[in-house]
Amino acid sequence: MLRKTSLLLVLLSFAVFTTNAQNIEFEEYDMANGLHVILHQDNTTPIVTVSVLYHVGSKNEPKGRTGFAHFFEHLMFEGSPNLARGEYFKIIEAAGGSLNANTSNDRTYYFQTLPSNQLELGLYMESERMLHAKIDSTGIATQKEVVKEEKRLRVDNQPYGSVIANMLKSAYGGTNYEWAPIGSFEDIDAATDQDFVDFYETFYVPNNATLSIAGDIDIDETKALIEKYFSEIKRGTKDIPRPKITAPKLDGTVTETVFDNIQVPALIQGYRMPPQGTDDYYALQMLTTLLSGGQSSRFQKTIVDEKGMALAVQAIPLGLEDGGLFINFALPNQGTSIEDLEAEVDALVEQTKNELIPEREFQKVKNQIENNFISGYGSVQSIAESLSNYHVYFGKAGLINTEIERYMKVTREDLQKVAKKYFVPENKVVLTYRPKAEQEKPEESKIKKEGGNR
């Protein structure tokens, strides 16, 4: 991502978990070059979000070229023949706008929010990078350093920053979900300029993109501007890789100890989830709310408040296009061992398998989810992104108005069923993060071993 974000917020951002009780009207159509367009008109505030979602994430990268999608998140701001290098942010911000981008395992998303009288500028800027972004040795060298510094800040030197990378490696080894979007220095350094050009020509094409615009627009005028700036961009001609991920078999629970630059140890559990949009996916999403959705949730009430064993415990859904992870993240309180904390977390997880959730608690969970849907769309920016997500991931942008029904169909019995199905040792990864100070030095380990043989 182009802006620094905390680990928990990054994890939470993966959940497609918001919509509006009020019907969100939109139009959508396909251009001749394959670009899918979605338009939502809201004239209550004079702002507009122009966004483009490219259906390419770390999942689409071949082994040996990991980190390409995230690298392009940065490289696509390098300019074009008509935009001087380094001017992209300056132009948008000078027009009173803001912009950003983010990359996941499954997609890359760019957006600009502008005063509505700058709609044409936003369309021009996005069309420039889709038509002929600068992919040259100067920009590649510049962004290599930027991405390396980001990895140092957000992963290598960020407490618990490697959690997602380590969890994916253990849970999805041997598949294209094995690596996190940040990728590796080695793969980026080993790539040639032509490798980057080929990646751009394969994925950053109109027939692999969704243009979503939401805000203070006139539909007909917007369509005319889209035609003006995007119709000349030719359809991509290369095959677009769409690897299908099947979770590998695990021989029991995978465990790993990670020594990190931290003061407080951490327990991280991950259970593999089914693809987002499946019936079991919705039930598991609801279980995260049951376990850690608010002050009265089971983790908070029992482990944090009543027993004082943890500083924090979170159940976080990492929903992905072809799988995902149900992650429990816990920080022990002073005087509590990781082992005792793990036993307590496991006990509450087992409770969801062995006991049907009481009706009153189930209704509270449903109310929380419904409230998330009602309050989730407070900006045209969130509407534009969700319309794109629903179209790309589910093939139905209209789910922005109806997905809540899928959650409301989940029963108490469904929650217990998925808990029994997915919360099992052969579907589980456990990471224990400990301070580097606890790591034995090689010579200390040798002394202990020799002493034990006497």
VOGU-3710 file (C-alpha; in Angstrom, 3 decimals, decimal comma):
1> mlrktslllv> 0,000/0,000/0,000  1,097/3,548/-0,593  0,127/4,672/2,891  1,273/3,070/6,134  -1,466/1,022/7,788  -1,480/-1,023/10,989  -1,482/-4,819/10,768  -4,976/-5,215/12,154  -6,423/-2,599/9,827  -4,755/-4,287/6,845
11> llsfavfttn> -6,282/-7,604/7,855  -9,699/-6,123/8,458  -9,657/-4,351/5,102  -9,838/-7,702/3,313  -13,366/-8,391/4,535  -16,141/-7,378/2,108  -18,418/-6,613/5,023  -20,346/-3,403/4,407  -23,331/-2,107/2,502  -26,223/0,298/2,910
21> aqniefeeyd> -29,808/-0,454/3,847  -30,785/2,288/1,382  -30,760/1,036/-2,194  -27,633/2,123/-4,087  -28,543/2,711/-7,710  -25,943/2,330/-10,446  -25,471/1,711/-14,142  -22,917/-0,632/-15,664  -21,812/-1,562/-19,145  -18,889/-2,949/-21,120
31> manglhvilh> -16,915/-0,939/-23,645  -15,807/-2,465/-26,946  -12,257/-2,897/-25,600  -13,519/-4,940/-22,636  -13,389/-2,236/-19,955  -16,243/-2,706/-17,481  -17,769/0,578/-16,309  -19,923/1,152/-13,198  -21,513/4,543/-12,479  -23,241/5,653/-9,282
41> qdnttpivtv> -24,743/9,146/-9,169  -24,987/10,930/-5,816  -25,372/14,702/-6,100  -25,644/15,425/-2,383  -21,981/16,490/-2,079  -19,792/18,045/-4,819  -17,165/15,295/-4,827  -16,499/12,282/-7,023  -14,344/9,168/-6,772  -12,756/7,807/-9,935
51> svlyhvgskn> -11,325/4,341/-9,458  -9,862/1,505/-11,484  -9,599/-2,061/-10,233  -7,241/-4,364/-12,105  -7,940/-8,044/-11,553  -4,334/-8,851/-10,714  -2,761/-9,542/-7,349  0,074/-11,585/-5,953  -1,881/-14,737/-6,848  -1,297/-14,032/-10,549
61> epkgrtgfah> 2,484/-13,833/-10,251  4,629/-16,732/-11,428  7,068/-18,193/-8,940  10,329/-16,314/-9,101  8,537/-13,056/-9,843  6,735/-12,463/-6,560  5,929/-8,888/-5,609  5,200/-7,745/-9,160  1,577/-6,695/-8,531  2,562/-4,662/-5,486
71> ffehlmfegs> 5,531/-3,219/-7,380  3,192/-2,043/-10,135  0,985/-0,369/-7,544  3,905/2,039/-7,190  5,289/1,958/-10,715  1,980/3,070/-12,249  2,452/6,485/-10,598  5,685/7,097/-12,535  3,864/9,024/-15,246  3,389/8,663/-18,997
81> pnlargeyfk> 4,531/10,418/-22,195  2,122/13,213/-21,249  2,718/13,234/-17,482  6,152/14,164/-16,188  7,807/11,743/-13,810  6,826/12,363/-10,199  3,945/14,703/-11,083  0,983/12,353/-10,607  0,374/13,133/-6,930  1,116/16,825/-7,391
91> iieaaggsln> -1,455/17,230/-10,168  -4,270/15,557/-8,239  -3,501/17,301/-4,963  -3,229/20,703/-6,716  -6,771/20,116/-7,978  -7,993/19,624/-4,405  -8,084/15,859/-4,601  -6,616/12,881/-2,784  -5,475/9,544/-4,156  -4,106/6,187/-3,135
101> antsndrtyy> -3,812/2,553/-4,160  -3,618/-0,874/-2,585  -2,756/-4,407/-3,601  -4,048/-7,711/-2,264  -3,568/-11,332/-3,204  -6,349/-10,987/-5,781  -6,478/-7,446/-7,135  -4,884/-3,992/-7,410  -7,014/-0,906/-6,819  -6,359/2,773/-7,662
111> fqtlpsnqle> -8,645/5,639/-6,662  -8,829/9,418/-6,728  -11,392/11,507/-4,879  -11,808/14,983/-6,368  -14,097/17,982/-6,445  -16,766/16,960/-8,945  -15,749/19,710/-11,376  -12,443/17,823/-11,736  -14,035/14,581/-12,957  -12,435/14,940/-16,379
121> lglymeserm> -8,997/15,280/-14,801  -9,472/12,056/-12,881  -10,528/10,185/-16,009  -7,615/11,579/-17,974  -5,102/10,535/-15,309  -6,404/6,973/-15,090  -6,561/6,621/-18,867  -2,958/7,773/-19,190  -1,564/4,975/-17,073  -3,815/2,377/-18,669
131> lhakidstgi> -2,854/3,523/-22,162  0,901/4,034/-21,807  2,319/4,136/-18,283  6,063/4,718/-18,081  7,701/1,318/-17,688  11,381/2,159/-18,072  14,672/1,527/-16,325  14,638/4,868/-14,481  11,204/4,348/-12,967  11,914/0,697/-12,185
141> atqkevvkee> 15,135/1,588/-10,359  13,375/4,355/-8,409  10,466/2,184/-7,322  12,721/-0,713/-6,366  14,159/1,473/-3,628  10,708/2,722/-2,616  9,310/-0,794/-2,313  12,348/-2,044/-0,425  12,015/0,774/2,074  8,310/0,030/2,464
151> krlrvdnqpy> 9,083/-3,618/3,200  11,659/-2,597/5,783  9,181/-0,284/7,495  5,996/-2,341/7,259  7,297/-5,897/7,474  10,900/-6,289/8,573  10,896/-3,608/11,290  7,187/-3,537/12,140  6,188/-5,572/15,205  4,354/-8,695/13,997
161> gsvianmlks> 4,766/-7,348/10,443  5,595/-10,756/9,007  2,468/-12,476/10,333  0,593/-12,590/7,028  3,650/-13,721/5,057  4,395/-16,518/7,521  0,773/-17,560/7,830  0,251/-17,783/4,063  3,485/-19,717/3,606  2,421/-22,313/6,163
171> ayggtnyewa> -1,258/-22,520/5,200  -0,999/-22,363/1,404  2,459/-23,763/0,644  2,860/-24,937/-2,924  0,168/-22,609/-4,297  0,112/-19,005/-5,516  -1,293/-17,919/-2,155  1,993/-19,015/-0,596  3,508/-15,531/-0,798  2,199/-12,202/0,469
181> pigsfedida> 1,682/-9,248/-1,912  4,849/-7,533/-0,686  6,918/-10,230/-2,444  10,693/-10,523/-2,133  13,676/-8,291/-2,842  15,392/-11,120/-4,685  12,594/-11,620/-7,220  12,245/-7,927/-7,992  16,017/-7,471/-8,323  16,332/-10,493/-10,603
191> atdqdfvdfy> 13,680/-9,235/-13,039  14,603/-7,561/-16,307  12,985/-4,430/-17,708  11,258/-6,637/-20,286  9,751/-8,763/-17,486  8,042/-5,634/-16,181  6,855/-4,600/-19,643  5,387/-8,063/-20,227  3,561/-7,958/-16,888  2,087/-4,550/-17,716
201> etfyvpnnat> 0,940/-5,620/-21,175  -0,661/-8,754/-19,746  -2,613/-7,402/-16,787  -3,030/-3,614/-17,018  -5,368/-3,702/-19,975  -9,011/-2,621/-20,300  -10,346/-6,172/-20,539  -8,829/-6,869/-17,102  -10,086/-3,648/-15,499  -13,188/-2,171/-13,892
211> lsiagdidid> -13,706/1,599/-13,946  -15,992/2,560/-11,060  -17,140/6,158/-10,575  -19,306/7,351/-7,710  -20,413/10,808/-6,684  -21,649/14,108/-8,038  -21,879/13,243/-11,722  -24,247/13,471/-14,651  -24,498/9,974/-16,115  -24,681/10,988/-19,783
221> etkaliekyf> -21,850/13,509/-19,513  -19,714/10,973/-17,673  -20,291/8,346/-20,354  -19,174/10,832/-23,002  -15,978/11,598/-21,069  -15,261/7,891/-20,584  -15,653/7,353/-24,318  -13,296/10,270/-24,965  -10,496/8,999/-22,759  -10,791/5,216/-22,769
231> seikrgtkdi> -12,178/4,149/-26,141  -8,789/4,542/-27,889  -7,116/2,081/-25,491  -6,808/-1,248/-27,220  -7,904/-4,529/-25,737  -5,083/-6,670/-24,362  -4,040/-9,557/-26,560  -2,162/-11,766/-24,108  -3,699/-14,605/-22,107  -4,389/-13,531/-18,520
241> prpkitapkl> -3,290/-16,206/-16,017  -6,038/-17,174/-13,566  -4,517/-19,782/-11,232  -7,053/-21,685/-9,140  -5,985/-22,276/-5,570  -6,666/-25,531/-3,759  -5,592/-25,570/-0,125  -2,869/-28,214/0,325  -3,316/-31,087/2,728  -1,811/-30,512/6,175
251> dgtvtetvfd> -0,610/-33,419/8,298  -2,059/-32,037/11,497  -1,537/-28,574/12,936  1,412/-26,642/11,519  3,336/-24,852/14,271  6,170/-22,358/14,042  8,017/-20,078/16,440  9,092/-16,704/15,059  11,593/-14,512/16,874  10,781/-10,890/16,085
261> niqvpaliqg> 11,608/-7,312/17,091  8,861/-7,230/19,711  8,494/-6,683/23,434  5,258/-8,638/23,907  4,923/-12,187/22,568  1,914/-13,074/20,460  -0,220/-16,068/19,580  -1,564/-16,248/16,027  -3,842/-19,067/14,916  -5,058/-19,484/11,368
271> yrmppqgtdd> -7,764/-21,800/10,067  -8,098/-22,066/6,280  -11,394/-20,684/4,994  -13,382/-21,451/1,837  -13,530/-18,862/-0,977  -15,410/-15,655/-0,269  -19,018/-15,731/-1,360  -19,655/-19,363/-0,400  -22,266/-20,263/2,223  -19,610/-21,417/4,695
281> yyalqmlttl> -17,710/-18,167/4,173  -20,640/-16,118/5,492  -21,052/-18,343/8,527  -17,347/-18,062/9,365  -17,519/-14,297/8,979  -20,305/-14,289/11,544  -18,205/-16,387/13,904  -15,513/-13,703/13,905  -18,166/-11,277/15,142  -19,291/-13,749/17,804
291> lsggqssrfq> -15,752/-14,187/19,092  -14,418/-10,632/18,929  -17,077/-8,241/17,688  -17,150/-5,608/20,394  -16,822/-5,380/24,165  -19,363/-8,119/24,864  -17,804/-10,639/22,467  -16,598/-13,965/23,846  -12,874/-13,315/23,516  -13,098/-9,844/25,043
301> ktivdekgma> -15,491/-10,722/27,846  -13,832/-13,957/28,965  -10,126/-13,690/28,199  -9,548/-9,949/28,521  -12,135/-8,697/31,018  -12,978/-11,621/33,307  -9,678/-13,523/33,421  -7,288/-10,693/32,564  -5,119/-13,072/30,541  -4,720/-10,948/27,429
311> lavqaiplgl> -4,089/-7,364/26,429  -6,147/-8,005/23,308  -7,673/-10,891/21,374  -9,045/-10,493/17,866  -10,702/-12,866/15,417  -9,952/-11,489/11,957  -11,299/-12,835/8,666  -8,894/-12,722/5,728  -11,298/-13,380/2,879  -9,712/-14,252/-0,454
321> edgglfinfa> -11,052/-15,063/-3,899  -10,014/-18,720/-3,719  -9,686/-19,305/0,006  -8,738/-17,303/3,039  -7,838/-17,487/6,705  -9,793/-17,210/9,945  -7,114/-15,614/12,132  -7,062/-15,387/15,926  -4,497/-12,832/17,130  -3,790/-12,644/20,878
331> lpnqgtsied> -1,345/-10,673/23,039  -0,843/-12,128/26,550  -1,052/-9,974/29,638  1,889/-9,797/31,999  2,137/-13,021/33,971  0,275/-15,108/31,397  2,195/-17,612/29,314  1,561/-18,137/25,626  0,671/-21,749/26,427  -2,030/-20,783/28,917
341> leaevdalve> -3,404/-18,137/26,580  -3,527/-20,626/23,720  -5,453/-23,090/25,872  -8,008/-20,416/26,711  -8,442/-19,343/23,083  -8,793/-22,992/22,067  -11,429/-23,556/24,739  -13,623/-20,768/23,375  -13,133/-22,003/19,822  -14,134/-25,514/20,919
351> qtkneliper> -17,229/-24,072/22,561  -18,493/-22,925/19,155  -18,205/-26,536/17,985  -19,778/-28,226/20,982  -22,543/-25,822/21,974  -25,265/-24,196/19,904  -25,068/-20,422/20,286  -27,937/-19,118/22,463  -30,695/-17,421/20,513  -30,240/-14,062/22,253
361> efqkvknqie> -26,489/-13,978/21,542  -27,121/-15,011/17,938  -29,557/-12,146/17,497  -26,943/-9,754/18,885  -24,427/-10,958/16,287  -26,959/-10,487/13,490  -27,728/-6,986/14,759  -24,025/-6,120/14,774  -23,598/-7,301/11,212  -26,682/-5,438/10,055
371> nnfisgygsv> -25,390/-2,289/11,732  -22,073/-2,696/9,882  -23,977/-2,836/6,626  -26,089/0,212/7,406  -23,167/2,383/8,518  -20,593/1,101/6,074  -21,205/3,408/3,130  -20,567/6,862/4,427  -18,585/8,000/1,396  -18,671/7,770/-2,376
381> qsiaeslsny> -15,157/6,365/-2,136  -16,348/3,250/-0,284  -19,268/2,844/-2,698  -17,004/2,986/-5,752  -14,644/0,382/-4,323  -17,365/-2,006/-3,232  -19,125/-1,853/-6,590  -15,845/-2,887/-8,199  -15,210/-5,633/-5,680  -18,658/-7,137/-6,055
391> hvyfgkagli> -18,388/-7,124/-9,828  -14,908/-8,658/-9,961  -15,173/-11,188/-7,151  -18,806/-12,220/-7,473  -19,745/-11,174/-10,998  -22,638/-9,167/-9,590  -22,267/-5,517/-8,600  -25,864/-5,586/-7,362  -24,737/-7,533/-4,304  -23,935/-4,138/-2,847
401> nteierymkv> -27,661/-3,983/-2,018  -28,417/-7,639/-1,313  -25,397/-9,351/0,255  -26,833/-8,688/3,717  -29,473/-11,296/2,871  -26,773/-13,962/2,601  -25,675/-13,249/6,149  -29,214/-13,160/7,459  -29,850/-16,647/6,022  -27,152/-18,132/8,267
411> tredlqkvak> -28,622/-20,120/11,175  -27,279/-21,049/14,590  -26,883/-24,586/13,296  -24,811/-23,277/10,375  -22,387/-21,614/12,786  -21,891/-24,833/14,696  -21,553/-26,829/11,470  -18,762/-24,666/10,013  -16,970/-24,542/13,362  -16,850/-28,351/13,400
421> kyfvpenkvv> -15,787/-28,455/9,756  -12,998/-25,853/9,721  -11,749/-25,542/13,322  -9,837/-28,810/13,191  -6,124/-29,628/13,631  -5,601/-30,651/9,997  -6,769/-27,196/8,890  -4,808/-25,142/11,413  -1,600/-23,112/11,560  -0,213/-21,757/14,837
431> ltyrpkaeqe> 2,488/-19,089/14,923  4,101/-18,112/18,219  5,887/-14,774/18,084  8,549/-14,223/20,728  11,065/-11,426/21,384  14,435/-11,922/19,748  16,005/-11,644/23,211  14,591/-15,092/23,980  16,299/-16,691/20,997  19,227/-18,860/22,008
441> kpeeskikke> 22,571/-18,056/20,530  24,219/-21,020/18,754  26,986/-21,290/21,375  24,462/-21,237/24,237  22,474/-24,010/22,582  25,667/-26,042/22,160  26,597/-25,624/25,837  23,145/-26,799/26,935  23,320/-29,810/24,646  26,786/-30,798/25,893
451> ggnr> 25,728/-30,344/29,492  22,767/-32,610/28,990  25,004/-35,407/27,676  27,229/-35,574/30,719
//
